[in-house]
Amino acid sequence: MGEGENGKGPGEPGNPMKVVKIFFKEPDYYIHGTGDVESLGSAASHGCLRMDPEDIADLAKLIMEHGGQPREENWFLRILHSRREEKPIYLDNPVWLTITD
């Protein structure tokens, strides 16, 4: 979120985070989906890594599986279709990611 901007709740118009947000560094850095996939590869965020919504959903599944919090496919479908609810997941095990371009 940029300086002077107010945060928007899940599913609200104007919220740039789509589908999944994965917190990875203090204070507020995330890997998250974006509805503006044409902007991927450009500096359009304030420290976050943005991904295609389908790709970030797949990454979230992988992280949850390897982090000790696997879920059934119908759980993901329910969460992905409920755009107004946040569902925090705390991993049992750390998951190391290497980010490349």
C-alpha positions as CSV (number, residue, x, y, z in Angstrom):
1,M,0.0,0.0,0.0
2,G,1.3,3.4,-0.9
3,E,1.9,6.2,1.5
4,G,-1.4,8.0,2.4
5,E,-3.5,5.1,1.0
6,N,-6.1,3.3,3.1
7,G,-6.2,-0.5,3.1
8,K,-9.2,-2.2,1.5
9,G,-10.8,-5.3,2.8
10,P,-10.9,-8.7,1.0
11,G,-13.0,-8.5,-2.1
12,E,-13.5,-4.7,-1.9
13,P,-13.1,-2.7,-5.1
14,G,-9.7,-1.0,-5.1
15,N,-8.0,-3.9,-3.2
16,P,-5.1,-4.8,-5.5
17,M,-4.5,-8.1,-3.7
18,K,-6.3,-10.9,-5.5
19,V,-6.9,-14.5,-4.5
20,V,-3.9,-15.1,-2.2
21,K,-1.5,-13.1,-0.2
22,I,1.5,-14.7,1.4
23,F,3.3,-12.7,4.1
24,F,7.1,-13.0,3.9
25,K,8.8,-10.1,5.5
26,E,8.2,-7.4,8.2
27,P,6.6,-5.0,8.2
28,D,4.2,-5.6,5.3
29,Y,5.6,-7.4,2.3
30,Y,3.6,-10.1,0.5
31,I,3.6,-12.3,-2.5
32,H,0.0,-11.7,-3.8
33,G,-2.2,-12.1,-6.8
34,T,-3.1,-9.1,-8.9
35,G,-6.0,-8.3,-11.1
36,D,-3.8,-6.3,-13.3
37,V,-1.7,-9.1,-14.9
38,E,-0.5,-6.7,-17.7
39,S,1.5,-4.9,-15.0
40,L,3.5,-7.9,-14.0
41,G,7.2,-7.3,-14.4
42,S,6.9,-3.6,-13.7
43,A,7.4,-1.7,-10.5
44,A,3.7,-1.2,-9.6
45,S,3.8,-2.3,-6.0
46,H,5.5,-1.0,-2.8
47,G,7.7,-3.9,-2.0
48,C,5.3,-6.8,-2.8
49,L,5.8,-9.5,-5.4
50,R,2.8,-9.7,-7.6
51,M,1.7,-12.8,-9.5
52,D,-1.0,-14.0,-11.8
53,P,-4.0,-15.1,-9.6
54,E,-3.9,-18.7,-10.8
55,D,-0.1,-19.0,-10.2
56,I,-0.3,-17.6,-6.7
57,A,-3.1,-20.0,-5.8
58,D,-0.9,-22.9,-7.0
59,L,2.0,-21.5,-5.0
60,A,-0.1,-21.3,-1.9
61,K,-1.1,-24.9,-2.2
62,L,2.5,-25.9,-2.5
63,I,3.6,-23.9,0.4
64,M,0.8,-25.2,2.6
65,E,1.5,-28.8,1.6
66,H,5.3,-28.5,2.4
67,G,4.7,-26.3,5.4
68,G,2.6,-28.9,7.2
69,Q,-0.9,-27.5,6.5
70,P,-2.2,-29.4,3.5
71,R,-5.9,-29.0,2.6
72,E,-8.3,-30.9,0.4
73,E,-9.1,-29.4,-3.1
74,N,-12.7,-28.5,-2.0
75,W,-11.3,-26.3,0.8
76,F,-9.3,-24.2,-1.7
77,L,-12.4,-23.9,-4.0
78,R,-14.5,-22.7,-1.1
79,I,-11.9,-20.1,0.0
80,L,-11.1,-18.9,-3.5
81,H,-14.8,-18.3,-4.2
82,S,-15.3,-16.4,-0.9
83,R,-13.6,-13.2,-1.8
84,R,-14.7,-11.3,1.3
85,E,-13.1,-13.6,3.9
86,E,-9.4,-13.8,5.0
87,K,-8.3,-17.3,6.1
88,P,-4.9,-17.0,7.9
89,I,-2.8,-20.2,7.7
90,Y,0.1,-20.7,10.1
91,L,2.7,-23.2,8.9
92,D,4.1,-25.9,11.1
93,N,7.4,-25.9,9.2
94,P,9.3,-23.2,7.4
95,V,9.3,-23.3,3.6
96,W,12.2,-21.8,1.8
97,L,11.5,-20.1,-1.5
98,T,13.9,-19.0,-4.1
99,I,12.5,-16.2,-6.3
100,T,13.9,-15.8,-9.8
101,D,12.8,-13.8,-12.7
